Amino acid sequence: LQTLWIRARLGNPETFSEMKFITRGNQVFGGAEAVVRIARSIWWAWPVFALSRFPGMMRLMQKYYRHVAANRPCAGGACRVAKRERRHYVFFELP
């Protein structure tokens, strides 16, 4: 993100809410789709790519990715993305 052509291609990294992946063909993928594209090229992660091709799995992966990204630890101020207010849900509530 320190290279000028990357900043020109992706914009301001301070506003990223997800990771980005740029292919050799200059395509940009973000979030869960980026994870799937990376997994496709790693032999031991290839099953993640295969799983993503089942109906409905990509939607589930995107939802899970957003949850993990919103709740990742930001030690030492490393994450500058503004955190949204966290809502805690409970299965049942005691009086």
ABEGO torsion letter per residue (X at the ends): XABAAAAAAAEBAAABABBBBBBAAGBBBBEAAAAAAAAAABAAAAAAAAAAABBGAAAAAAAAAAAAAAABBBBGGABABBBBBBBBBBABBBX
